[in-house]
Amino acid sequence: MINQKRRRLLESRVWPHVQTPAQYVGGERNIVVKDHQQLRGRLCLGFPDAYTIGMSHHGLQVLYSLMNRRDDWCAERVFTPWPDMEALLRKHEIPLYSLETFTALSDFDVIGLSLQYEISSPNVLTMIDLGGIPLESVDRTMADPLLVAGGPCCQNPEPMADYFDVMIMGDGEPALPEICDLWVELRQRYRRDDGTFASGAEGREQREEAVAEIAKKLAYAYVPRFYQPEYENNRIVSLSRTRDDVPATIAPSVISDLDGIPLPTSPIVPYIDCVHDRIALEIMRGCPHLCRFCQSTVIKRPLRIREVDTIVDAAIESYRNTGYNEISVLSLSSSDYPHFAPLINRLHEVFRPLGVNISVPSLRVNDQLRTLPQLIGNDRRSSLTLAPEVARDDMREQIRKKIKNSDLIEGCRVAFQNNYESVKLYFMCGLPGERPVDLDGIVDLAEEIATVGKQVKGRYPRVTASVSNFVPKAHTPYQWNGMQRREYFKWAHKYLWSRRKIRSINIKCHDIETSLLEGVLSRGDRRTGKVVRLAWERGARMDGWTEYLDPERWWTAIEDAGLDVERQVHDKYELMDKLPWDHVNVKFGRAYLEKEQGRATVQLAAMADAT
């Protein structure tokens, strides 16, 4: 059921005049096209970023495959168009459309957007507006599709609360089909005999009752319109329900049997190069470790695994359906998968004769790392990527990342012996209690690894220390801590560079303005949504891409919205203070986070005088 008229218009008026038109034309290998007239419901899965990013997101492929297995639903795709494409769509009055059938977003029953990165928030508004849907949820009627959000940014749903009807907490696989089916039932209840829906005040009231049904029936579904925040001294002090029949707090959706959820074995093969152009297989969800800085560790509990046979069978079928020459095994910490060695050996046994590389992007730094380079092999790989996060043992105790430099260094030695050419290390800057000696340790560790490389290879290898600016995230023990200020990060970055002595070492520090804006958006309350709208109205587009980000536009919007950045981002919360995201529950709950924050405070006091 392809809208051929719209497709021909795009072919003649739009695609010839935009960069990389292949990202807008659909038709890729393994897409699913269904006749809408034969379906119960129509879902469009969106990713508020460019095609090259969205098509690299494993979660989108999972949900696309999951919903298209059903005979009564279709799942199609949409991504944020680049500014040149947006301008032509507006000029020719063409709505944003799905890549499978060129159907306008406004003609779907459900729109599901995955919120992965706070800086991409204006892209959400671009997609809603271009799709022909009212921007704010309270202005929609039953004629409009249900706008659903999922993903890690929903762990603090407040900054984007005004723009979504429902925000899903937790795992999407059990939640999305359930919410789609319920919405279709509700739409049918309010549909007139002639197939239309009420407009105006009546239509908006009907929609309010319909989304209230969702809030009442689905424990993981947050419907923001029924929760009213109150503020004092520029901070939230309460979040009151406007009706008694919706829950006070939101529980996460949780898959109990990950192995029972089929992996996507016919992933879509893009026409253009994407960030991750390979088969991706999730082997484990959750992480056995409890690092205090890591939001994913908390929100993806409990730990669940897939069996080796399940993974290998899915890899074989995916290879047959795509022809990719690389397979990536995914989890928060892949080498902690309990059957890691048997899995990698099986994959090598099957795929090495076919010339297919096995990639393991998230390796744990422990004694196992001393043997991993040999196990993984280096048919094509030239770089080993590791995330020690910090470089000193006492700071590692503070963040609860229990690794040893000796394991890391020996792991790198074995990697160099197995023909690896370079090492990339991920660190954080600005953690609670950080001292100059912690920054010293980053450079010292990079230099020690470079020296080991020279011992093995006869010359200094490339060692990159990638240093991100720490943002305290919701639902972590550090959520009560304030973020470091701009001046500190400028000093720390300059200090790191001043200590670099070996030329083959590169220190890459993340952009400070981007990190500060991430802090504003990730730690904000509902008033932050006004900032997003102002930035969008003033031209914020694709701000996750450095060449498009204009920090001054954001800081002006923040000032005009009356947001107190000092209170929102930099000032710490007291342990008993109300937090903007307290109504979202996580496994173990706030009591666990409070206990961990208390322990961290004691440890910080003990290490404050260390040199």
C-alpha positions as CSV (number, residue, x, y, z in Angstrom):
1,M,0.0,0.0,0.0
2,I,2.6,2.5,-1.1
3,N,1.4,6.1,-1.6
4,Q,2.6,6.4,-5.2
5,K,1.4,9.9,-5.7
6,R,3.5,11.2,-2.8
7,R,6.5,9.1,-3.9
8,R,6.4,10.6,-7.5
9,L,6.2,14.1,-6.0
10,L,9.3,13.4,-3.9
11,E,11.1,12.0,-6.9
12,S,10.4,15.0,-9.0
13,R,10.6,17.9,-6.5
14,V,12.6,16.9,-3.5
15,W,15.1,14.0,-3.7
16,P,17.1,15.4,-6.6
17,H,17.9,18.5,-4.6
18,V,19.0,17.1,-1.2
19,Q,22.2,15.5,0.0
20,T,22.3,11.7,0.2
21,P,18.8,11.1,-1.1
22,A,19.1,7.4,-0.5
23,Q,18.3,7.9,3.1
24,Y,14.8,9.1,2.2
25,V,13.7,6.7,-0.5
26,G,13.1,3.4,1.4
27,G,13.1,0.1,-0.5
28,E,16.1,-1.4,1.4
29,R,16.7,-5.1,1.7
30,N,14.5,-6.8,4.3
31,I,12.0,-4.0,4.8
32,V,8.4,-5.1,5.4
33,V,5.6,-3.5,3.3
34,K,2.0,-4.4,4.2
35,D,-1.4,-3.4,2.9
36,H,-2.8,-1.0,5.5
37,Q,-6.4,-2.0,4.6
38,Q,-5.8,-5.5,5.8
39,L,-4.4,-4.5,9.2
40,R,-5.8,-3.9,12.7
41,G,-3.2,-1.2,13.5
42,R,-0.4,0.8,12.0
43,L,2.8,1.7,13.9
44,C,5.6,4.0,12.8
45,L,8.9,3.6,14.7
46,G,10.9,6.8,14.8
47,F,14.4,7.8,15.8
48,P,15.0,11.5,16.4
49,D,18.3,11.7,14.6
50,A,19.6,11.1,11.1
51,Y,19.1,7.9,9.2
52,T,22.7,6.9,9.6
53,I,22.3,7.0,13.4
54,G,18.8,5.5,13.7
55,M,19.5,2.6,11.4
56,S,22.5,1.7,13.7
57,H,20.2,1.5,16.7
58,H,19.7,-2.2,17.6
59,G,16.5,-1.4,19.5
60,L,14.7,-0.1,16.5
61,Q,15.5,-3.3,14.5
62,V,14.3,-5.4,17.4
63,L,10.9,-3.6,17.7
64,Y,10.5,-3.4,13.9
65,S,11.0,-7.2,13.7
66,L,8.8,-7.9,16.7
67,M,5.7,-5.9,15.5
68,N,6.1,-7.1,11.8
69,R,5.9,-10.7,12.9
70,R,2.3,-10.0,13.7
71,D,-0.2,-10.4,10.8
72,D,-2.5,-7.6,12.2
73,W,0.0,-4.8,12.6
74,C,2.7,-3.2,10.5
75,A,5.7,-1.4,11.7
76,E,7.3,1.2,9.5
77,R,10.2,3.7,10.1
78,V,10.9,7.4,10.1
79,F,14.0,9.5,11.0
80,T,14.7,13.2,11.4
81,P,15.4,14.8,8.0
82,W,18.4,17.0,7.6
83,P,17.6,20.8,7.3
84,D,17.8,20.7,3.5
85,M,15.2,18.0,3.3
86,E,13.0,19.7,6.0
87,A,13.0,22.9,4.0
88,L,11.9,21.2,0.8
89,L,9.2,19.2,2.6
90,R,7.8,22.4,4.0
91,K,8.1,24.3,0.7
92,H,6.1,21.6,-1.2
93,E,3.8,21.0,1.8
94,I,4.7,17.3,2.0
95,P,4.3,15.8,5.4
96,L,7.1,13.7,7.0
97,Y,6.4,10.1,5.9
98,S,7.4,6.5,6.6
99,L,10.1,4.9,4.4
100,E,8.0,1.8,3.8
101,T,4.8,3.2,2.3
102,F,5.3,7.0,2.2
103,T,2.4,7.4,4.6
104,A,2.2,10.6,6.6
105,L,2.9,10.3,10.3
106,S,-0.5,11.7,11.1
107,D,-2.1,8.7,9.3
108,F,-0.6,6.1,11.7
109,D,-2.4,4.8,14.8
110,V,0.8,4.9,17.0
111,I,4.1,6.8,16.6
112,G,6.9,5.4,18.8
113,L,10.0,7.5,19.3
114,S,13.2,6.3,21.0
115,L,14.8,9.0,23.1
116,Q,18.5,8.1,23.4
117,Y,20.3,11.5,23.6
118,E,19.1,14.7,25.3
119,I,20.6,17.1,22.9
120,S,18.5,15.6,20.1
121,S,15.3,16.8,21.9
122,P,14.5,19.5,19.3
123,N,14.5,16.8,16.6
124,V,11.4,15.3,18.3
125,L,9.5,18.6,17.7
126,T,10.7,18.7,14.1
127,M,9.3,15.2,13.5
128,I,6.0,15.8,15.2
129,D,5.4,19.2,13.5
130,L,6.5,17.9,10.0
131,G,4.3,14.9,10.5
132,G,1.2,17.1,10.8
133,I,0.5,16.4,14.5
134,P,-0.1,19.0,17.2
135,L,3.1,19.6,19.2
136,E,1.6,19.3,22.6
137,S,-0.4,16.3,23.8
138,V,-3.2,18.3,25.3
139,D,-4.1,19.8,21.8
140,R,-4.6,16.4,20.2
141,T,-7.9,14.5,19.6
142,M,-8.7,10.9,18.9
143,A,-8.0,11.6,15.2
144,D,-4.3,12.0,16.0
145,P,-1.9,9.1,16.5
146,L,-0.8,8.2,20.0
147,L,2.7,9.5,20.5
148,V,4.8,7.1,22.7
149,A,8.3,7.6,23.9
150,G,10.8,5.0,25.2
151,G,14.5,4.8,25.8
152,P,16.9,6.0,28.5
153,C,15.9,9.6,28.3
154,C,12.5,8.6,29.7
155,Q,14.1,7.8,33.0
156,N,13.6,11.5,33.6
157,P,10.5,12.1,31.5
158,E,9.8,15.6,32.6
159,P,11.7,17.8,30.1
160,M,9.8,16.2,27.2
161,A,6.6,15.5,29.1
162,D,4.4,18.0,27.3
163,Y,5.0,16.5,23.8
164,F,4.2,12.9,24.4
165,D,0.9,11.2,25.3
166,V,2.6,8.2,26.9
167,M,6.2,7.5,28.1
168,I,7.2,3.9,28.6
169,M,9.5,2.9,31.3
170,G,11.7,-0.2,31.0
171,D,11.8,-2.9,28.3
172,G,9.9,-2.1,25.1
173,E,9.3,-5.7,23.8
174,P,6.5,-6.6,26.2
175,A,5.2,-3.0,26.5
176,L,4.9,-1.8,22.9
177,P,2.5,-4.5,21.6
178,E,0.3,-4.1,24.6
179,I,0.0,-0.4,24.4
180,C,-0.6,-0.5,20.6
181,D,-3.5,-3.0,21.0
182,L,-5.1,-1.0,23.8
183,W,-4.9,2.2,21.8
184,V,-6.6,0.7,18.8
185,E,-9.4,-0.6,21.0
186,L,-9.8,2.9,22.5
187,R,-9.9,4.6,19.1
188,Q,-12.6,2.2,18.0
189,R,-14.6,3.1,21.0
190,Y,-14.7,6.8,20.0
191,R,-14.9,6.4,16.3
192,R,-18.1,7.7,14.7
193,D,-20.3,5.6,12.4
194,D,-18.8,7.4,9.4
195,G,-15.3,6.6,10.5
196,T,-14.4,10.1,11.7
197,F,-13.6,11.4,15.2
198,A,-14.9,14.4,17.2
199,S,-12.9,17.6,16.9
200,G,-12.4,20.6,19.1
201,A,-13.1,20.4,22.8
202,E,-15.1,17.2,22.5
203,G,-12.3,15.5,20.7
204,R,-9.7,16.6,23.2
205,E,-11.9,15.5,26.1
206,Q,-12.3,12.0,24.5
207,R,-8.6,11.7,24.1
208,E,-8.0,12.7,27.8
209,E,-10.3,9.8,28.8
210,A,-8.6,7.4,26.4
211,V,-5.1,8.1,27.7
212,A,-6.4,7.9,31.3
213,E,-7.4,4.3,30.4
214,I,-3.8,3.6,29.4
215,A,-2.5,5.1,32.6
216,K,-4.9,3.0,34.7
217,K,-4.3,-0.3,32.9
218,L,-0.5,-0.3,32.2
219,A,1.7,0.2,35.2
220,Y,4.8,1.1,33.1
221,A,2.9,3.8,31.1
222,Y,3.5,7.4,32.3
223,V,0.9,9.8,31.0
224,P,2.3,13.2,32.0
225,R,-0.8,15.3,31.6
226,F,-2.2,13.8,34.8
227,Y,0.7,14.9,37.0
228,Q,1.1,18.5,38.1
229,P,4.5,19.7,39.4
230,E,4.8,22.4,42.1
231,Y,8.0,24.5,42.6
232,E,9.6,26.4,45.4
233,N,13.0,28.2,45.4
234,N,13.5,27.1,41.7
235,R,13.1,23.4,42.5
236,I,10.3,20.9,42.3
237,V,8.8,20.1,45.7
238,S,5.9,17.9,44.7
239,L,4.2,16.2,41.7
240,S,0.5,15.9,42.3
241,R,-2.0,13.7,40.4
242,T,-4.8,15.6,38.8
243,R,-7.0,12.5,39.0
244,D,-7.1,9.7,41.6
245,D,-7.4,6.8,39.2
246,V,-3.9,7.0,37.8
247,P,-0.9,5.6,39.7
248,A,1.3,7.7,42.0
249,T,4.5,6.1,40.6
250,I,5.4,4.3,37.5
251,A,6.9,0.8,37.4
252,P,9.2,-0.5,34.7
253,S,8.2,-3.0,32.1
254,V,10.5,-6.0,32.5
255,I,11.2,-9.0,30.3
256,S,11.6,-12.1,32.5
257,D,12.9,-14.4,29.8
258,L,15.2,-12.6,27.3
259,D,16.0,-15.8,25.5
260,G,12.3,-16.2,24.7
261,I,12.3,-12.9,22.8
262,P,13.4,-13.6,19.2
263,L,16.4,-11.7,17.9
264,P,15.9,-9.8,14.6
265,T,17.3,-12.2,12.0
266,S,16.4,-10.2,8.9
267,P,17.7,-6.8,9.8
268,I,17.3,-4.0,7.3
269,V,20.4,-3.5,5.2
270,P,20.8,0.3,4.5
271,Y,21.6,1.8,1.1
272,I,24.2,4.1,2.7
273,D,27.0,3.8,5.1
274,C,25.8,3.9,8.7
275,V,27.6,4.3,12.0
276,H,27.3,0.6,12.7
277,D,27.1,-1.4,9.4
278,R,27.0,-4.9,10.7
279,I,24.9,-7.6,12.3
280,A,24.2,-6.8,16.0
281,L,23.2,-9.5,18.5
282,E,22.2,-8.7,22.0
283,I,23.6,-11.5,24.2
284,M,22.8,-10.1,27.6
285,R,20.7,-7.4,29.1
286,G,21.8,-5.7,32.3
287,C,25.1,-5.7,34.0
288,P,26.5,-7.7,36.9
289,H,28.3,-4.7,38.3
290,L,26.9,-1.7,40.2
291,C,29.0,1.3,39.1
292,R,27.7,4.4,40.8
293,F,28.0,6.6,37.8
294,C,26.2,4.3,35.4
295,Q,22.5,4.8,34.7
296,S,22.2,1.8,32.3
297,T,23.3,-0.5,35.1
298,V,20.4,0.6,37.2
299,I,17.6,0.8,34.6
300,K,18.4,-2.5,32.8
301,R,18.1,-4.7,35.9
302,P,17.8,-7.6,36.5
303,L,20.6,-9.4,34.6
304,R,19.2,-11.6,31.8
305,I,21.1,-13.7,29.2
306,R,20.5,-15.5,26.0
307,E,21.7,-19.1,25.4
308,V,24.7,-19.7,23.2
309,D,22.7,-21.8,20.7
310,T,20.1,-19.0,20.4
311,I,22.8,-16.5,19.6
312,V,24.7,-18.6,17.1
313,D,21.5,-19.7,15.3
314,A,20.4,-16.1,15.0
315,A,23.9,-15.1,13.7
316,I,23.8,-17.7,11.0
317,E,20.3,-16.7,9.9
318,S,21.2,-13.0,10.0
319,Y,24.2,-13.6,7.8
320,R,22.2,-15.5,5.2
321,N,19.7,-12.7,5.1
322,T,22.2,-9.8,4.9
323,G,25.6,-10.9,3.8
324,Y,27.3,-8.6,6.3
325,N,31.0,-9.4,6.9
326,E,31.0,-8.4,10.6
327,I,29.0,-9.6,13.6
328,S,28.9,-7.6,16.8
329,V,27.9,-9.1,20.2
330,L,26.2,-6.5,22.3
331,S,25.6,-6.0,26.0
332,L,26.7,-3.5,28.7
333,S,29.7,-5.7,29.4
334,S,30.0,-8.4,26.8
335,S,32.9,-10.2,28.4
336,D,30.9,-10.7,31.6
337,Y,28.5,-12.9,29.6
338,P,28.7,-16.2,31.6
339,H,29.4,-18.3,28.5
340,F,31.6,-15.8,26.8
341,A,34.5,-18.1,25.7
342,P,32.2,-20.9,24.4
343,L,30.2,-18.3,22.5
344,I,33.2,-16.6,20.8
345,N,34.7,-19.9,20.0
346,R,31.5,-21.1,18.4
347,L,31.1,-17.9,16.4
348,H,34.7,-18.1,15.1
349,E,34.2,-21.8,14.2
350,V,31.2,-20.9,12.1
351,F,32.2,-17.6,10.6
352,R,36.0,-17.5,10.2
353,P,35.8,-19.8,7.1
354,L,33.3,-17.3,5.7
355,G,35.6,-14.3,6.2
356,V,33.2,-12.8,8.8
357,N,34.7,-10.8,11.6
358,I,33.5,-11.1,15.3
359,S,33.4,-7.8,17.1
360,V,33.1,-7.4,20.9
361,P,32.7,-3.6,21.6
362,S,32.3,-3.6,25.4
363,L,35.1,-5.5,27.2
364,R,35.4,-5.7,30.9
365,V,38.8,-4.8,32.4
366,N,39.6,-7.7,34.7
367,D,42.0,-10.7,34.7
368,Q,40.1,-12.2,31.8
369,L,41.4,-9.3,29.7
370,R,44.8,-10.9,29.7
371,T,43.5,-13.7,27.5
372,L,40.8,-11.9,25.5
373,P,42.9,-10.6,22.6
374,Q,43.9,-14.2,21.8
375,L,40.4,-15.4,22.2
376,I,38.8,-12.7,20.0
377,G,41.6,-12.7,17.4
378,N,42.5,-9.9,15.1
379,D,41.6,-10.8,11.6
380,R,40.7,-7.3,10.8
381,R,40.7,-5.3,14.0
382,S,43.5,-2.9,14.6
383,S,42.3,-1.2,17.8
384,L,41.4,-2.4,21.3
385,T,38.8,-0.2,23.1
386,L,38.5,-0.3,26.9
387,A,36.7,1.9,29.5
388,P,38.7,2.1,32.7
389,E,36.7,5.3,33.5
390,V,39.2,6.5,36.1
391,A,42.9,5.7,36.6
392,R,43.5,5.4,40.4
393,D,42.4,2.6,42.7
394,D,40.9,4.8,45.4
395,M,38.7,6.6,42.8
396,R,37.7,3.3,41.4
397,E,36.6,2.2,44.8
398,Q,34.6,5.5,45.0
399,I,32.8,4.8,41.6
400,R,32.5,1.1,42.4
401,K,34.3,0.0,39.2
402,K,36.5,-2.8,40.5
403,I,39.3,-3.1,38.0
404,K,43.0,-3.2,38.2
405,N,45.6,-1.4,36.2
406,S,47.8,-4.5,36.1
407,D,45.0,-6.4,34.3
408,L,44.5,-3.5,31.9
409,I,48.2,-3.2,31.1
410,E,48.8,-6.9,30.6
411,G,45.7,-7.1,28.4
412,C,47.1,-4.4,26.2
413,R,50.4,-6.2,26.1
414,V,48.7,-9.4,24.8
415,A,46.8,-7.3,22.3
416,F,50.0,-5.7,20.9
417,Q,51.5,-9.2,20.7
418,N,48.4,-10.2,18.7
419,N,48.9,-7.5,16.1
420,Y,46.7,-4.8,17.6
421,E,48.0,-1.4,16.5
422,S,46.3,1.0,18.9
423,V,44.3,1.3,22.1
424,K,41.4,3.6,22.9
425,L,40.6,4.3,26.6
426,Y,37.5,6.0,27.9
427,F,37.7,8.1,31.0
428,M,35.5,10.6,32.9
429,C,36.4,14.0,34.1
430,G,34.5,15.9,36.8
431,L,33.4,13.0,39.0
432,P,32.6,13.7,42.7
433,G,35.7,14.2,44.7
434,E,38.0,14.4,41.7
435,R,41.6,15.6,42.4
436,P,44.6,16.6,40.3
437,V,46.1,13.2,41.0
438,D,43.2,11.6,39.3
439,L,43.8,13.6,36.2
440,D,47.5,12.8,36.5
441,G,46.6,9.1,36.5
442,I,44.8,9.3,33.1
443,V,48.0,10.6,31.4
444,D,50.2,8.2,33.3
445,L,48.2,5.2,32.4
446,A,48.1,6.1,28.7
447,E,51.9,6.6,28.8
448,E,52.4,3.2,30.5
449,I,50.3,1.5,27.9
450,A,52.2,3.3,25.1
451,T,55.5,2.2,26.7
452,V,54.3,-1.4,26.8
453,G,53.4,-1.2,23.2
454,K,56.9,0.1,22.3
455,Q,58.4,-2.9,24.2
456,V,56.4,-5.3,22.1
457,K,56.4,-3.6,18.7
458,G,59.5,-1.5,18.8
459,R,57.7,1.8,18.4
460,Y,55.1,3.7,20.3
461,P,51.5,2.7,19.4
462,R,48.6,5.1,19.2
463,V,46.9,5.5,22.5
464,T,43.8,7.7,22.7
465,A,42.4,8.8,26.0
466,S,38.9,9.9,25.3
467,V,37.7,12.0,28.3
468,S,34.0,12.8,28.8
469,N,32.6,15.4,31.1
470,F,30.7,13.7,33.9
471,V,26.9,14.4,34.1
472,P,25.2,13.0,37.2
473,K,22.2,11.1,35.8
474,A,18.8,10.2,37.2
475,H,18.5,6.9,39.2
476,T,22.2,6.6,40.0
477,P,23.8,7.1,43.4
478,Y,25.3,10.3,42.1
479,Q,21.9,11.8,41.2
480,W,22.1,14.1,44.3
481,N,25.5,15.5,43.3
482,G,25.9,18.7,41.3
483,M,27.7,18.8,38.0
484,Q,31.1,20.6,37.8
485,R,31.0,24.1,36.2
486,R,32.4,25.2,32.9
487,E,35.5,26.8,34.5
488,Y,36.5,23.5,36.1
489,F,36.2,21.5,32.9
490,K,38.3,24.1,31.0
491,W,41.0,23.9,33.6
492,A,40.9,20.1,33.7
493,H,41.2,19.7,29.9
494,K,44.1,22.2,29.8
495,Y,45.8,20.4,32.7
496,L,45.5,17.0,31.0
497,W,47.1,18.4,27.8
498,S,49.9,20.0,29.8
499,R,51.0,16.6,31.2
500,R,51.2,14.8,27.8
501,K,54.8,13.9,26.9
502,I,54.6,11.1,24.3
503,R,53.5,12.3,20.9
504,S,51.6,9.1,20.0
505,I,49.2,9.7,22.9
506,N,46.1,11.7,22.0
507,I,43.9,13.2,24.6
508,K,40.4,13.9,23.2
509,C,38.2,15.9,25.6
510,H,34.5,16.1,24.9
511,D,32.9,19.5,24.1
512,I,32.2,21.3,27.3
513,E,29.1,23.3,26.1
514,T,27.5,20.0,24.8
515,S,28.1,18.4,28.2
516,L,26.6,21.3,30.1
517,L,23.5,21.3,27.9
518,E,23.2,17.6,28.5
519,G,23.2,18.4,32.2
520,V,20.5,20.9,31.8
521,L,18.3,18.6,29.8
522,S,18.9,15.4,31.8
523,R,18.5,16.9,35.2
524,G,15.6,19.2,34.4
525,D,12.0,19.3,35.5
526,R,9.0,20.0,33.3
527,R,9.9,23.7,32.8
528,T,12.8,22.6,30.8
529,G,10.4,21.6,28.0
530,K,9.9,25.3,27.3
531,V,13.7,25.6,26.7
532,V,13.5,22.8,24.1
533,R,10.6,24.5,22.3
534,L,12.3,27.9,22.3
535,A,15.6,26.4,20.9
536,W,13.6,24.5,18.3
537,E,11.6,27.6,17.2
538,R,14.8,29.5,16.9
539,G,16.4,26.9,14.6
540,A,17.9,24.1,16.7
541,R,18.2,21.1,14.4
542,M,20.4,18.1,14.5
543,D,22.3,19.4,17.5
544,G,23.8,16.0,18.3
545,W,26.1,16.8,15.3
546,T,28.9,19.3,16.2
547,E,28.6,21.3,13.0
548,Y,24.9,22.1,13.7
549,L,25.1,22.8,17.4
550,D,24.8,26.5,18.4
551,P,25.3,26.6,22.2
552,E,24.5,30.3,22.3
553,R,21.1,29.6,20.9
554,W,20.5,27.2,23.8
555,W,21.8,29.5,26.5
556,T,19.7,32.3,25.2
557,A,16.6,30.1,25.3
558,I,17.5,28.9,28.8
559,E,17.7,32.6,29.9
560,D,14.5,33.5,28.2
561,A,12.7,30.6,29.8
562,G,13.8,31.8,33.2
563,L,15.6,28.6,34.0
564,D,18.0,28.7,36.9
565,V,21.0,26.6,35.7
566,E,22.9,26.9,38.9
567,R,20.1,25.3,40.9
568,Q,19.2,22.8,38.2
569,V,22.6,21.6,37.3
570,H,25.4,22.6,39.6
571,D,23.9,22.8,43.1
572,K,23.6,19.4,44.9
573,Y,20.4,18.0,46.3
574,E,20.0,17.0,49.9
575,L,19.3,13.3,50.4
576,M,15.6,13.9,51.3
577,D,14.9,16.5,48.6
578,K,12.3,15.8,46.0
579,L,13.9,15.0,42.6
580,P,12.1,15.7,39.3
581,W,12.2,12.0,38.4
582,D,11.2,10.4,41.7
583,H,7.9,9.1,40.4
584,V,9.7,6.7,38.1
585,N,10.6,3.5,39.9
586,V,13.7,1.3,39.3
587,K,14.7,-2.1,40.6
588,F,16.0,-1.8,44.3
589,G,14.4,1.6,44.4
590,R,15.5,4.9,46.0
591,A,16.5,3.3,49.3
592,Y,19.3,1.5,47.6
593,L,20.5,4.7,45.8
594,E,20.4,6.6,49.1
595,K,22.5,3.9,50.8
596,E,25.1,4.0,48.0
597,Q,25.2,7.8,48.1
598,G,25.9,7.6,51.8
599,R,28.7,5.2,51.3
600,A,30.2,7.3,48.5
601,T,30.1,10.4,50.8
602,V,32.1,8.5,53.5
603,Q,34.6,7.3,51.0
604,L,35.1,10.8,49.5
605,A,35.9,12.2,52.9
606,A,38.5,9.5,53.4
607,M,40.2,10.1,50.1
608,A,40.1,13.9,50.1
609,D,43.6,14.3,51.4
610,A,45.2,11.6,49.2
611,T,48.0,12.7,46.9
